[in-house]
């Protein structure tokens, strides 16, 4: 099968969408399929070499500084369209909603092929980025607009993939049709994080660099932004070090809140316990898990929580703020721990520092093995096949005109979301009967 993946973000970007898209691409290729990735241009200051990869099409776009380097692609590119037409995909899989997502839908319409859409991000959790005055009224309006956009996007494709049932339930609440929603947790390249592939030399150099010798290492890895609630962890850490200071907190990544958090830590006088590593390359990420004792996150904005699974694939148990979507990932007390309110967190960390974590590490690895990239890709392929079938049997009425005593319907195979041949024929029959 020939598949085109459209995503505003892709490697070397480090985020859930870029990671998921890259994993899907690699696993589909391994399964014998031909995959073209259509994505944004590389940043001007990048050192990433993509010269040997001719199956990645970069489209010009605009970098949005407020979203820390997110690049919104142009909604159309004549050069890109020419390359896509030459590739001649059988299905287009849109990973992001806006710039490149719109382009993907235009391309699908032009080529008369189905669109599959993965809803990676609960955008209502990010409304604060376009509400700088922090107005409750503005936030309410923004969330309503986002809901309507999500509903439109979801209802205008032949297959909608979500990573969790929580996301599915939210979208159904928005008004999306339930029929073509598929829950498929994102898979991982588990071998990349395996302790069997641990780079001991690199890990030792990081331990020395961050002065982690003989310390309990707690790690957050991800985008440094308000919706991740990293201040909750820092506040807990301040209470922890007052009792047991044998701890270091690694904050791995970059984002719009990075400088603010550095100042926050300084004001709390715990700079010696918190290490900001800055953004890390994909090659460096596994090593940061491997030098950690536990992974921690207070985020409530995740649709699946890939970093939790990455940590567990690295044999690292997790501490997470309770979210019902994580119940399938974290077995409280067996491969990690939940906290439901902020007051619980300091004691939870202190208790973990005194535990033998070997059993939790073993259980974490077992759980992570359920999220293989191969299984993920095979399930997505089934959605593609279903989407192609839906598209093949989808018609629309383009004109109605009388011929003597009968009504004539002109039909064509143009795309109209979810309007199936059987529905159209029933409509024709009813109108004829009424006439």
C-alpha positions in Angstrom: 0.0 0.0 0.0 1.1 3.6 -0.7 0.5 5.8 2.3 1.1 9.6 2.8 1.5 10.8 6.4 0.8 14.5 6.9 2.2 16.1 10.1 3.3 19.6 11.0 5.9 18.1 13.3 8.3 15.4 12.6 11.8 14.3 13.6 14.2 15.8 14.7 11.4 17.4 16.7 10.9 15.7 20.1 7.2 15.5 21.0 4.5 12.9 21.1 3.2 13.6 17.6 6.6 13.6 15.9 7.5 10.4 17.7 4.3 8.6 16.9 4.5 9.6 13.2 8.1 8.4 12.9 7.3 5.1 14.6 4.3 4.5 12.4 6.3 5.3 9.3 9.1 3.0 10.2 6.9 0.1 11.1 4.8 0.5 8.0 7.9 0.4 5.9 9.1 -2.7 7.8 5.8 -4.3 6.9 6.5 -3.7 3.2 4.5 -0.6 2.5 5.6 2.6 0.7 5.3 5.7 2.9 5.8 9.4 2.2 5.9 11.8 5.1 4.7 15.3 4.3 5.8 17.8 7.0 7.2 21.2 7.8 10.6 22.6 6.8 13.5 22.1 9.1 14.4 25.1 11.3 17.1 27.2 9.8 19.5 26.5 12.7 19.1 22.7 12.6 22.1 20.4 12.3 19.9 17.4 11.4 20.9 15.7 8.1 18.0 14.4 6.1 19.8 14.2 2.8 19.6 10.5 2.5 15.8 10.3 3.1 14.0 10.9 -0.1 10.6 9.8 1.4 10.2 13.0 3.4 8.6 16.0 1.7 9.2 19.3 3.5 6.6 22.1 3.0 7.3 25.8 3.9 5.6 27.2 7.0 5.6 29.7 9.8 7.3 29.1 13.2 5.0 30.0 16.1 7.3 31.2 18.9 4.5 31.1 21.5 4.3 27.3 21.0 8.1 26.9 21.2 9.1 26.2 17.7 5.9 24.7 16.4 5.8 25.3 12.7 2.4 25.7 11.1 2.8 24.6 7.4 1.2 26.4 4.5 -2.2 25.0 3.7 -1.1 24.4 0.1 2.1 23.9 -1.9 2.1 23.6 -5.7 5.5 21.9 -5.6 4.4 19.7 -2.8 1.2 18.8 -4.6 3.2 17.8 -7.6 5.4 15.4 -5.6 2.3 13.9 -3.8 0.6 13.3 -7.1 3.8 11.6 -8.4 3.8 9.4 -5.3 0.2 8.5 -6.0 -0.9 7.5 -2.5 -3.9 5.2 -1.8 -4.7 6.9 1.5 -3.7 10.1 3.4 -3.2 9.9 7.1 -3.4 13.3 8.8 -1.6 13.7 12.1 -2.1 17.4 12.8 -5.2 19.5 12.3 -4.2 22.8 11.0 -1.6 23.8 8.3 -0.4 20.5 6.9 -3.7 18.8 8.0 -5.6 21.2 5.7 -3.2 20.5 2.9 -3.6 16.8 3.4 -7.4 17.1 3.0 -7.0 19.2 -0.1 -4.7 16.6 -1.6 -7.1 13.8 -0.7 -10.0 15.7 -2.4 -7.9 16.3 -5.5 -6.7 12.7 -5.7 -10.1 11.3 -4.7 -8.7 9.1 -2.0 -9.7 8.6 1.7 -8.5 10.6 4.7 -7.7 9.0 8.0 -7.1 11.4 10.9 -5.4 10.8 14.3 -6.6 13.0 17.1 -3.3 13.3 19.1 -4.0 16.4 21.1 -6.9 17.6 23.4 -6.7 21.1 22.1 -9.0 22.4 24.8 -6.1 21.9 27.2 -4.1 24.4 25.2 -6.6 27.3 25.0 -4.4 29.5 27.2 -2.0 30.0 24.4 -4.5 32.2 22.6 -5.9 33.8 25.7 -3.1 36.0 26.9 -5.3 38.1 29.1 -6.5 35.0 31.0 -10.1 35.9 30.5 -12.6 33.2 31.6 -15.0 34.5 28.9 -12.4 34.3 26.2 -11.4 30.8 27.3 -14.9 29.6 27.1 -15.3 31.0 23.6 -12.0 29.5 22.5 -12.9 26.1 23.9 -16.3 26.2 22.0 -14.5 27.0 18.8 -12.0 24.2 19.3 -14.8 21.8 20.0 -16.6 22.7 16.8 -13.3 22.4 14.8 -12.6 19.0 16.3 -16.1 17.9 15.5 -15.8 19.0 11.9 -12.4 17.4 11.4 -13.5 14.2 12.9 -16.7 13.9 10.9 -15.0 14.8 7.6 -12.8 11.8 7.3 -13.3 8.1 6.6 -11.5 6.9 9.7 -10.7 8.6 13.0 -8.0 7.1 15.3 -7.7 8.1 19.0 -5.0 6.8 21.4 -7.4 6.3 24.4 -11.0 5.7 25.3 -11.0 8.9 27.3 -10.2 10.8 24.1 -12.9 8.9 22.2 -15.5 9.7 24.9 -14.5 13.4 24.8 -14.9 13.5 21.0 -18.3 11.8 21.1 -19.3 14.4 23.7 -18.3 17.0 21.1 -20.8 15.5 18.7 -18.6 13.3 16.6 -20.1 10.2 15.0 -19.1 7.1 16.9 -19.2 4.7 13.9 -15.8 5.3 12.5 -13.7 6.1 15.6 -11.0 3.5 16.4 -9.1 3.4 19.7 -5.5 2.4 18.9 -2.8 3.2 21.5 0.4 4.6 19.9 3.1 1.9 19.7 6.7 2.4 20.6 10.1 1.2 19.3 10.6 -0.7 22.5 14.0 -2.0 21.6 15.2 1.6 21.6 14.6 1.9 25.3 15.5 -1.6 26.4 18.1 -1.8 29.1 19.7 -4.5 26.9 20.6 -1.6 24.5 21.8 0.7 27.3 24.8 2.8 26.4 26.7 2.5 29.7 29.5 4.9 28.6 27.0 7.6 27.7 25.0 7.0 30.9 28.1 7.3 33.0 29.1 10.6 31.3 25.6 12.0 32.0 25.8 10.9 35.7 29.1 12.8 36.0 27.9 15.8 34.0 24.8 16.2 36.2 26.6 15.1 39.4 24.1 12.4 40.1 26.4 9.9 41.9 24.7 8.2 44.8 21.5 10.3 44.5 17.9 9.2 43.9 17.1 10.6 40.4 13.6 11.7 39.6 13.0 12.6 36.0 10.5 14.6 33.9 10.9 14.4 30.2 8.8 16.4 27.8 7.7 19.8 26.7 8.2 22.5 29.4 4.9 24.2 29.4 2.2 25.3 31.9 -0.2 22.4 30.9 2.4 19.9 32.2 2.1 21.3 35.7 5.8 21.0 36.5 5.5 23.5 39.3 3.4 20.9 41.2 6.5 18.6 41.3 8.8 21.5 42.2 6.6 22.4 45.1 6.6 18.8 46.3 10.4 18.6 45.9 10.9 21.6 48.3 9.1 19.6 51.0 11.0 16.4 50.2 14.5 17.9 50.5 13.6 19.4 53.9 13.4 15.8 55.1 15.7 13.9 52.7 18.0 15.8 50.4 19.5 12.8 48.7 17.5 13.5 45.5 18.0 15.2 42.2 15.2 16.2 39.8 16.0 16.1 36.1 13.8 18.3 33.9 14.6 17.1 30.4 13.3 19.2 27.4 12.6 22.7 26.3 9.5 24.8 26.0 7.9 28.2 26.6 8.0 27.9 30.4 11.7 26.9 30.7 13.1 30.3 31.8 10.1 30.9 34.1 10.7 27.5 35.9 14.4 28.3 36.3 13.4 31.5 38.1 10.8 29.6 40.1 13.4 27.1 41.3 15.8 29.9 42.2 13.2 31.7 44.2 12.5 28.5 46.1 16.2 28.1 46.8 16.4 24.6 45.6 18.6 25.2 42.5 21.1 22.5 43.7 18.4 19.8 43.6 16.9 20.6 40.1 18.8 20.1 36.9 17.5 21.6 33.6 19.1 19.6 30.8 17.5 21.6 27.9 16.2 19.9 24.8 17.8 16.6 23.9 18.2 14.7 20.7 16.4 11.5 20.0 19.6 9.5 20.5 20.0 11.0 24.0 16.5 10.4 25.3 16.9 6.7 26.3 20.0 7.4 28.3 18.2 10.0 30.4 15.6 7.4 31.3 18.4 4.9 32.1 20.1 7.1 34.6 16.8 7.7 36.5 15.3 5.9 39.4 11.7 7.0 38.7 9.8 9.0 36.1 7.3 11.7 37.2 4.6 13.8 35.6 1.8 15.9 37.0 0.3 16.6 33.6 -3.5 16.2 32.9 -3.2 17.2 29.2 -2.1 13.9 27.8 -4.1 11.8 25.3 -2.1 8.7 26.0 1.2 9.6 27.8 3.9 8.2 25.6 6.6 9.3 28.0 5.2 7.1 30.7 5.4 4.1 28.4 8.9 5.1 27.2 10.0 5.2 30.9 8.5 1.8 31.6 10.1 0.4 28.5 13.4 1.6 30.1 12.4 -0.4 33.2 11.7 2.8 35.1 8.5 2.9 37.3 6.4 6.1 37.2 4.7 8.6 39.5 1.7 10.2 37.8 -1.2 12.5 38.7 -4.3 10.4 38.5 -6.1 10.4 35.1 -8.6 7.7 34.2 -7.0 7.4 30.7 -3.8 6.2 32.5 -5.5 3.3 34.2 -4.6 1.0 31.4 -1.0 2.0 31.6 -0.3 2.4 35.3 -1.2 -0.3 37.9 -1.0 1.7 41.1 1.5 0.1 43.5 2.7 -2.5 41.0 4.5 -0.6 38.2 4.1 2.9 39.5 2.0 5.2 41.7 -0.8 7.7 41.3 -1.3 10.8 43.3 -4.8 12.4 43.3 -3.9 15.7 45.0 -0.8 17.7 45.5 -0.6 17.1 49.2 0.0 13.4 48.6 3.0 13.9 46.4 5.8 14.7 48.9 5.2 11.6 51.0 4.8 9.5 47.8 8.3 10.6 46.7 9.8 10.1 50.1 8.4 6.6 50.3 9.7 5.7 46.9 13.2 6.9 47.9 13.2 4.2 50.6 11.8 1.4 48.5 13.3 -1.5 46.7 12.1 -0.7 43.2 13.2 -3.9 41.5 9.7 -5.5 41.4 8.2 -2.2 40.1 10.8 -2.0 37.4 10.1 -5.6 36.3 6.4 -4.9 36.2 6.9 -1.6 34.3 8.8 -3.4 31.6 6.1 -6.1 31.3 3.4 -3.4 30.8 5.5 -1.5 28.2 5.8 -4.6 26.1 2.1 -4.4 25.4 2.7 -1.3 23.3 4.8 -2.7 20.4 5.1 -0.6 17.3 4.4 -3.6 15.0 1.0 -4.2 16.7 0.2 -0.4 16.4 1.1 -0.3 12.7 -1.0 -3.5 11.9 -4.1 -2.0 13.6 -3.7 1.3 11.7 -3.4 -0.6 8.4 -6.8 -2.2 9.1 -8.2 1.3 9.5 -6.7 2.3 6.1 -8.4 -0.7 4.5 -11.7 0.2 6.0 -11.4 3.8 5.0 -10.7 2.8 1.4 -13.8 0.6 1.3 -15.9 3.5 2.7 -14.5 5.9 0.1 -15.2 3.5 -2.7 -18.8 3.3 -1.8 -19.4 6.9 -1.1 -21.4 9.1 -3.5 -23.0 12.5 -3.5 -25.9 14.1 -5.5 -24.5 17.0 -7.5 -27.8 18.0 -9.2 -31.5 17.2 -9.4 -33.5 18.1 -12.5 -36.9 17.0 -13.8 -37.4 14.8 -16.9 -41.1 14.7 -17.8 -42.8 13.0 -14.8 -39.8 11.7 -13.1 -37.0 13.1 -11.1 -33.5 12.5 -12.4 -30.5 12.5 -10.0 -27.0 13.1 -11.3 -24.5 11.3 -9.1 -20.7 11.2 -9.0 -18.0 9.7 -6.7 -17.1 13.0 -5.1 -16.4 12.9 -1.4 -19.1 13.8 1.1 -18.3 12.5 4.7 -20.2 9.4 5.6 -22.8 9.6 2.8 -22.9 6.0 1.6 -24.4 4.6 -1.6 -27.2 2.8 0.3 -28.2 6.1 2.0 -28.3 7.9 -1.4 -30.3 5.2 -3.1 -32.8 5.2 -0.2 -33.1 8.9 -0.6 -33.7 8.5 -4.3 -36.4 5.9 -3.6 -38.2 8.1 -1.1 -38.3 11.2 -3.3 -39.5 9.1 -6.2 -42.3 7.6 -4.1 -43.3 11.0 -2.8 -43.4 12.4 -6.4 
